[in-house]
Structures are given as C-alpha cells and as structure tokens.
Amino acid sequence: MTKHLLLSGAFGLGLMASALPAAAQSCEIPVGSVLSITGSMAAIGKAIGDAGQLAVDQFNEAGGVAGCNVKYILRDDQGSPNVGVDAAKTLVEIEKAPVILGAIQSGVTMPILTSVSVPGKVVQISCCSSAPTFTQLARDGGTGGYWFRTLPTDRPQGVVMANIAKTKGYKKIAVIHVNSDYGVSLARSFKAAFEKVGGTVSSVTPYNQEQASYRAEVNAAMQGDPDSLFLIAFPADGATALREWISFGGSQNLLLSNSLRADEFVKSVGAQYLTKAEGIDNAQTEGPSVDAFNKAWAAKFGSAPNGPGLHTMYDAAAVALLAMEKAGKPDGTAIRDNIRAITTGDGEVIFPGPDGFKKAKELIKAGKPIRYEGATGPISFDQFGDVTGPYLIWGVGNDGKLTVVDKWDKTRVADAIAEIDK
Amino acid sequence: MLQALADGILTGSIIALGAIGLTLTMGILRFANFAHAELITWGAYMALGALAITGTFAGPTPPFSFGLPLVFATLIAVVLTAALALLIDHLVFRPLRSHTSHMTVVFASFGVSLLVRMVILLIFGGSAAYYSNELQIAIRVMPGLRVMPDHVFTLGLTLAIVVALHLFLQKTRLGLSMRALAENPDLVRINGIDTRVVVRWTWVIGAALAAVSGVLYGLTVQLRPEIGFQLLLPLFAAAILGGVGNVFGAVIGGLIVGLAESLSVLFVPAGYKMAVPFFILLAVLYVRPNGIFGALRGGAK
C-alpha cells in the first residue's frame, strides 16, 4: 500500500516537474531530500517531506531560483543508513543536486554527511537530527562547513543554565544527571560552558533510572562541598534524588533541567524546598513569520502543522534555496558560503511564502541584504551549523505553582553562545 | 567515606528485614517466592492507606518525621499484609504445592507478584507518594557524617526485630517446629506436629517483616508501586549470600549488599553500582556454594 502510494506520488511529482518548465524557465535545479517515508520513522516522515515540497512549490511560484525552476527529489531511506547513503549518492552523483535535505535519524544523517555530502562538497541541512556528535564533528573540522541543522540541540540549554548559575553567583556547582544520551550531553555542555564563564563544576554524577534510592549518588555529588546543584533528571527519579539531596543538607540553590518542569515533581519534593530553584524549558516560538508558515500549511493541506519536523524542514529548504539565489548558482560551496549572509545581518526581513520569496529575489537582484525569518522564527547558525531555540526560565511559587521567571529569545541565546565560543 | 558507610548500613538494614522474611519462606516452604517483594510494596501502601485514618488524630513526634499514627498504621499494615499472604497461599500456592513440580510454584509466584503490583497501581496510582511531605533535614554528627533521626530509628528497629526473631526461633515451641520443618518435613509430621499451622505462621511472620520493611523504605525513600520489584534482586542476593533459611545470614547479607552498593560509588562510576553486590555474590558462592552461613542442607537456623 505504502509502496503504491509512493510510486504514484513519485509519478505525480515527475508529471509536475515536466509540466512546469513550459510555464517558466527551461532549466531545472534539483534539490535532494532523504527522509524516512517507510521504516520506524514513517509516521512522521511523510509530512516532513510535504513541508519541504511546500517550500519548493512556493519558490517556483515566486519564479524559481537562480533563473531556474526547482525540482524537489524526495528519496526514502527506510530508516536504514545503507539505504540512506545510496539514496544520497544517487542524488548527488546522478541528479547533481547541490543540496541534500535530511535525514531524520542521526544514525542515517551521519553516514550521509561523512561519506556523501562532505566529499561531494554538497550542503546538507537536517530538519531533525539532534545528536551532539554533529557539533563535535564540526568542531573537529570534519564537516567542512557543509553541515547545518534547523533543530536546536541541547547545547544552548547548557549555555543558558551556565549563565544563570553565574548571574546567581554560584561558584562551585555539582551536577547529577540521568545516564542517557540526553543527560550526558547536557551535563557535558553545561560543564564546558560554566567553566568558560569562570565557575567550577565540583562533580558530575550520573544515575541510572528506576532505582530504589539515590543516596549513594547524592553522597558522591556532595564531595567537595558544592554551593549549588544542577539536576538533570526525569520527574519521579528526580524527586527521589532531590529529596535525598536536601535531607542530607545539600544546598537549596538548585538548577533544574527542562524535563523536571512538572507539577508531579514539585508536589513530590515539596514546594517549600524549591523556592530558590530555577529551571529551563523550550519556549514556543511565536511571531508573524511562524504564522505565515502555519497559514500556508493550513491552506495547502487543510490541517494545522502539528507534528515534529515540519517547521524545521520547511526552513531547511527555504534557507538552502535563498542561499542558492544569493549565490546565483547551484553550487554546494557557494551555497554554504551564503547561508549565513541570508540569515544574519541588518537586511530586510523576509517571511515564508511566495510573496516573501519574490521580495527576496528582487532585493538580492538589487544587491541589497536580506534576513530570512522562517517557520521557526529568526534563524542564526553558529560556527558549527547549529541553531538555537527560544527558552523560558521557570521557578516555583510559594503556592507550589510553576511560574515563568524569565524568557530568553533566540538573539539572547545566540549572544550567550557567541560569548562562550569567543 | 563515613557517610557512605552510614548509608550502606541503613539501606542494608531495610534490605535485611525483607530478606529475613524471604529466607524464612524459602527455607521452610522450599521455593523461591518472587511475590515476597510485592508483599513489601503492599505493606507500605496499606500503611499509607491506614495513615489517612490514623493520621488525623496526632502529628509527628519530634525528632522523628512521624508519630504514633504511623506506628498504628504500620500495625494495621502488618495485619493486612499477613492476610494477603495467607490468602495467596490458600488460593495459589497450597493447591500447587501438593500436586505439581517446584518450578510451577516459582512461576506462579511471578504471576502473583504482577497481579499484586497492578492492584496497587489500580488503587493508588503510579506517581510517587510519601508518608509526610515534610522533609527531615539531616543532623551533622561530625564532619563528613550526617544522620537523620528516622534512619537511627530504622536501624534500631531492625536490630530489635532480629534479636526478637532469633529468640523466637530458639526458645519457643512454634519456632522450634519451624526449624524442624525446614530440616526434615517427614519427621515433623511423624511427630504429630500440624505442618499447616507452622506454614501459616511462617507466612504471617514473613509478611509482617515485609510490611515493616516496606514502611521503613517508604519512610526513608518514597512509595512507588515498583519499590518491591526494585528491591527484588537485592533481596534475593542478600538471602542467598547469607545462606537460605539463615536469619542472621540474611541480616549480614543485607548489610553486605547495602554497603557494597554505597561504598562502590567511591571507586566506580555510580552507574555501575547495581552490579557490585552481584560480583560479591558470585565470589562468595564460588567459595561457599551454600552462602556464608549456609549449612550443607537447607534449614532455618
């Protein structure tokens, strides 16, 4: 069934592609996309593919890119690295695509990046892969700058928390974190950032989930008399560990991770012990550029764009195409060098949609700067190709209710990261 | 170091209480009862339920975080847990014990344990609960050692129960019959002792200890429907380490497991602490296949 749909979809795509050139330019620029249309991520892959298609259609409506029509070629990776690499190879070597969008899973994205995109000098933008290994690879120079992603990693969280710890005057902080990919990488990025702003991390203690008691871990974390604690945990285990920490006379200067923002956690620990605590969480992106995408999506598909990866995939495609327009040619290296030019600076703001892209084309033609604000709001890639998201800082009121203490928009987060990277 | 020692002894004493009940039933009833861990959860939650009634009469008694209400609630929990144990024995284990092989009873105990856990989940819900929402702040006894009054109480109670149980097994007629049943069931029957009564009392004592252990656990950590399941492996490790059927062995086994977990954190990353007691278990069983205090044949000592 799925296969059948896929075939007919591909057929329809081919028809569209062959019908369009007659209406506009005679040349075609391929934009490749590798996503999981089948396999374990199939449930979300189809809609993510549609989000990329929407951006491409809007560009063609606005008159194409670099004087040509854009041809969106979507390939299925079936959730498997081998299939994904094969698909990407075909896109780059046979279709001559200068850009690959995808993949969804980090395990598929990584081999495509290292064995296809970087050697082929092709820009790769992922909507959905959040593994910290990409940042590390970029730091080691393994991506050649061809790697970007529109989904925030957990590194900004670590940086923001380090800033809060510094503002609060904490000098020596203990970290207790859940022993998972998420916990390990957040603890690591926090430690690096906090040491960069002049603080000391007295200990980093991992804990395994679902254990009877965390007294031993709490004890280990207390070594070296820390003046505060950063707890990266999930609500139930986090409550156990934190109660034991407070019982043992641990400091009530607490920093809490995003996963602890739950009423259950506050109730279990006791609100009276959390009055000095501050936590972080992802904030909902808002603004006219986000609305523009939401409206366009609803108009085309008749439903609200609720689902992972839709906003980020749209922006991945839009950023690639705008950079290509700015570069003036479908060349991977030229696109790479122009991506930051169209997302930062004081240029005129461009919103998603055919009208926005038309305006962008005119401004670029006139040699004027533009700044794209997309479906995920303002986008600014750091030197490793990562973006930041907006965050909110939460606290606990005397009545035990969760409150919002502060908000960090993307610019403030980006500034803090730039400060750390200096 | 001192603190880790104190924690180890505390965790160990709670495990020990549960392990005594387990080792008694294993030694006398001659099968590994996986549902025993669920009796601990049941006891803890029954006390929570009873506390809703008894808690209205009086507040906590300093320096402890609890007062007489919890003591009464624990007594009620002991009765209810013993009732559950007897009910399980009557409905599941007794019919199976006489007819089928050993393994059937063991697997039946698995099923029973799941059933009990789900019933608790159904009644009380899955989120963590506490006997008191007040947190007790530890008292600094000396540099590097903080102790909570509740912990001292737990330790003292464990000690008292172990001594009482020892006297019971050594001096009373019932205690002697229990040990005899463990040693040689046929001989006991020949001597005209009603084994059904002895079995019943074994369940009652095992369940009562489980309930107390559950309450102490809930008091010092928290209440969750999975606490019994999480304690299952440490309990078995302690019981086997000390030698099946041996009360003092179970206490020493519990302390070894507790201490190994808490001291190991000083030397290996905390993520691996669960494995340490089992390394010790392996090593001990290699040298003494029947456990530290285990005799060559089964029996309650």
Interface residues (C-beta under 8 A of the other chain):
Chain A: N179 T205 P206 Y207 N208 E210 Q211 A212 S213 R215 A216 E217 N219 A220 M222 A236 A239 T240 R243 E244 I246 S247 F248 G249 E264 S268 G270 Y273
Chain B: Q3 A4 D7 L10 T11 S127 A128 Y130 N133 E134 L135 Q136 I137 A138 R140 R146 M148 Y217 T220 V221 Q222 R224 E226 I227 Q230 L231 P234 E261 S262 S264 V265 L266 P269 A270 G271 K273 M274
